[in-house]
Amino acid sequence: MKKNKIDILESIERFRYSDSFPAVATKMILMTVAMGGIAVGGAIIPGLIKILGELESKDNEDNNSRSFNKKIKNSFHSLKRRKFIKIIKNKDGKLTLKLTKSGERKVFEIYVNDLKINKPKEWDKNWRILIFDIPIKLNSERTALRRKVKDLGFYQFQGSVWFYPYPCEDEILTIAEFFKVSEYVEIITANKILHEEELRKYFQL
């Protein structure tokens, strides 16, 4: 596969503001911090509530409620305790929330778990053939990749050969990189295959 690694931050930003984004406090904090950090001038919790409340104001009229504030506060302490975020004091006295390495991994995990492939209005009549040959020593990674591919709706032709009718290269590369198996993954695009009738029926094309 061509190593055109997609910009994870751009993908996270699209995910953060998409309609499918699950607006739960923990993800709100992690995703927002991932997009560049959160800087506050005073105490962390009130500043965090203010920033996230403004971000969610369009979709959540009750974002200043006690329930919203409590969720943000509890989620912040949980993320800090689990060492997903860290607090950095700047020279100007402001405090900045940033992700730790573990936090970056967690954000990537959230993105991959919630990742979906957007289907175009019209099919381009091409088939994407996903092939992977992952070593036995990476059996858990192979199982996780297979489970995610199945969840995305791919058609399993053979053990490690899957078909899909829509563009999915970026999404598959992102998933493969998350599981650290991208070097064992290949995607072929074909406009004609022997079992097309069976596939058309499966994908309702």
C-alpha positions as CSV (number, residue, x, y, z in Angstrom):
1,M,0.0,0.0,0.0
2,K,1.2,3.5,-0.8
3,K,2.3,5.1,2.4
4,N,0.2,8.3,2.1
5,K,-0.3,8.6,5.9
6,I,-3.4,10.8,6.5
7,D,-3.2,13.7,8.9
8,I,-4.6,12.3,12.1
9,L,-5.3,15.7,13.6
10,E,-7.3,16.7,10.5
11,S,-9.2,13.5,10.8
12,I,-9.8,14.1,14.5
13,E,-11.0,17.6,13.8
14,R,-13.5,16.4,11.2
15,F,-14.7,13.7,13.7
16,R,-14.9,16.2,16.6
17,Y,-17.4,18.4,14.7
18,S,-19.2,15.6,12.8
19,D,-22.8,14.7,13.5
20,S,-21.7,11.3,14.6
21,F,-19.5,12.6,17.4
22,P,-20.7,11.1,20.7
23,A,-20.9,14.2,22.9
24,V,-19.7,12.6,26.2
25,A,-17.5,14.5,28.5
26,T,-14.4,12.3,28.3
27,K,-14.3,12.4,24.6
28,M,-15.0,16.1,24.5
29,I,-12.0,16.8,26.6
30,L,-9.6,14.4,24.8
31,M,-10.6,15.4,21.3
32,T,-10.5,19.2,22.1
33,V,-7.1,18.9,23.7
34,A,-5.9,16.8,20.8
35,M,-6.7,19.6,18.4
36,G,-4.1,21.9,19.9
37,G,-4.4,22.0,23.7
38,I,-6.6,24.0,26.0
39,A,-5.2,27.2,27.6
40,V,-6.9,28.8,30.6
41,G,-6.1,32.0,32.5
42,G,-7.2,30.8,35.9
43,A,-8.4,27.6,37.6
44,I,-8.5,24.6,35.3
45,I,-12.0,23.3,35.9
46,P,-14.0,26.5,35.5
47,G,-11.9,27.4,32.4
48,L,-12.4,23.9,30.9
49,I,-16.2,24.1,31.5
50,K,-16.4,27.5,29.9
51,I,-14.4,26.4,26.8
52,L,-16.3,23.1,26.3
53,G,-19.6,24.8,27.0
54,E,-19.0,27.3,24.3
55,L,-18.0,24.5,21.8
56,E,-21.2,22.6,22.5
57,S,-23.6,25.5,22.8
58,K,-25.0,25.0,19.3
59,D,-26.2,21.4,20.1
60,N,-26.7,21.5,23.8
61,E,-28.8,24.2,25.3
62,D,-28.3,22.8,28.7
63,N,-24.5,22.9,28.6
64,N,-24.2,25.2,31.7
65,S,-26.3,22.9,33.8
66,R,-24.9,21.2,37.0
67,S,-25.0,17.9,35.2
68,F,-22.8,19.1,32.4
69,N,-20.3,20.8,34.8
70,K,-20.2,17.7,37.0
71,K,-19.4,15.4,34.0
72,I,-16.6,17.7,32.8
73,K,-15.1,17.9,36.3
74,N,-15.3,14.1,36.9
75,S,-13.9,13.3,33.5
76,F,-11.1,15.8,33.9
77,H,-10.0,14.2,37.2
78,S,-10.3,10.7,35.7
79,L,-8.2,11.6,32.7
80,K,-5.6,13.2,34.9
81,R,-5.5,10.3,37.2
82,R,-5.0,7.9,34.3
83,K,-2.3,10.1,33.0
84,F,-4.0,10.8,29.6
85,I,-3.6,14.6,30.1
86,K,-1.0,16.8,31.7
87,I,-1.0,20.4,32.9
88,I,1.7,22.8,31.8
89,K,2.3,26.2,33.3
90,N,3.3,28.8,30.7
91,K,5.5,31.8,31.2
92,D,2.6,34.1,31.1
93,G,1.0,32.3,34.0
94,K,-1.7,30.6,32.0
95,L,-2.2,26.8,32.3
96,T,-2.3,24.6,29.2
97,L,-3.8,21.1,29.0
98,K,-2.0,18.7,26.7
99,L,-2.1,15.0,25.9
100,T,0.5,12.6,27.2
101,K,1.8,9.8,25.0
102,S,-0.9,7.6,26.6
103,G,-3.5,10.3,25.9
104,E,-2.5,10.5,22.2
105,R,-2.9,6.7,22.0
106,K,-6.3,6.9,23.7
107,V,-7.5,9.6,21.2
108,F,-6.3,7.4,18.3
109,E,-8.2,4.5,19.8
110,I,-11.4,6.5,20.1
111,Y,-11.1,7.7,16.5
112,V,-10.5,4.2,15.2
113,N,-13.3,2.7,17.3
114,D,-15.8,5.2,16.0
115,L,-14.4,5.4,12.4
116,K,-16.9,4.9,9.6
117,I,-16.4,4.9,5.8
118,N,-18.5,7.6,4.1
119,K,-20.4,6.1,1.2
120,P,-20.6,8.4,-2.0
121,K,-24.0,9.0,-3.6
122,E,-22.9,7.1,-6.7
123,W,-20.7,4.0,-6.9
124,D,-17.7,4.4,-9.2
125,K,-17.9,0.8,-10.4
126,N,-14.6,-0.1,-8.8
127,W,-13.9,-2.8,-6.2
128,R,-11.4,-2.3,-3.3
129,I,-9.7,-5.6,-2.4
130,L,-8.2,-5.6,1.0
131,I,-5.4,-8.2,1.5
132,F,-3.3,-8.8,4.6
133,D,-0.8,-11.4,5.6
134,I,0.0,-10.7,9.2
135,P,2.5,-13.0,11.1
136,I,1.2,-15.4,13.7
137,K,3.1,-13.6,16.4
138,L,0.8,-10.7,15.8
139,N,-2.4,-12.8,16.1
140,S,-4.2,-10.4,18.4
141,E,-3.6,-7.5,16.1
142,R,-4.7,-9.6,13.1
143,T,-7.9,-10.6,15.0
144,A,-8.6,-6.9,15.9
145,L,-8.1,-5.8,12.3
146,R,-10.4,-8.5,11.0
147,R,-13.0,-7.6,13.6
148,K,-12.9,-3.9,12.6
149,V,-13.0,-4.6,8.9
150,K,-16.0,-6.8,9.4
151,D,-17.7,-4.1,11.5
152,L,-17.2,-1.7,8.6
153,G,-19.1,-3.9,6.3
154,F,-16.5,-5.5,4.1
155,Y,-17.3,-8.8,2.4
156,Q,-14.9,-11.7,3.4
157,F,-14.0,-13.6,0.2
158,Q,-11.3,-15.7,1.9
159,G,-9.5,-15.7,5.3
160,S,-7.6,-12.4,4.8
161,V,-9.1,-11.2,1.5
162,W,-12.0,-8.7,1.8
163,F,-14.0,-6.7,-0.8
164,Y,-15.5,-3.3,-0.5
165,P,-17.1,-1.1,-3.3
166,Y,-16.2,2.4,-2.0
167,P,-13.0,4.3,-1.5
168,C,-11.5,3.3,1.9
169,E,-7.7,3.5,1.6
170,D,-7.2,6.3,4.1
171,E,-9.5,4.6,6.7
172,I,-7.9,1.2,6.3
173,L,-4.4,2.7,6.5
174,T,-5.4,4.6,9.7
175,I,-6.7,1.3,11.3
176,A,-3.7,-0.7,10.2
177,E,-1.3,2.0,11.7
178,F,-3.2,1.9,14.9
179,F,-2.8,-1.8,15.2
180,K,0.8,-1.4,13.9
181,V,0.4,-3.8,11.0
182,S,0.4,-1.4,8.0
183,E,3.4,-3.1,6.5
184,Y,1.4,-6.3,6.1
185,V,-1.7,-4.6,4.5
186,E,-2.4,-4.0,0.8
187,I,-5.4,-2.6,-1.1
188,I,-6.0,-3.3,-4.8
189,T,-8.5,-1.4,-6.9
190,A,-10.2,-3.4,-9.7
191,N,-12.9,-2.6,-12.1
192,K,-13.8,-6.1,-13.0
193,I,-13.8,-9.3,-11.0
194,L,-15.3,-12.8,-11.5
195,H,-17.6,-12.8,-8.6
196,E,-19.1,-9.4,-9.2
197,E,-22.7,-10.5,-9.3
198,E,-22.4,-12.1,-5.8
199,L,-20.8,-8.9,-4.5
200,R,-23.4,-6.6,-6.1
201,K,-26.1,-8.6,-4.3
202,Y,-24.3,-8.4,-1.0
203,F,-23.7,-4.6,-1.2
204,Q,-27.1,-4.1,-2.8
205,L,-25.6,-2.3,-5.9
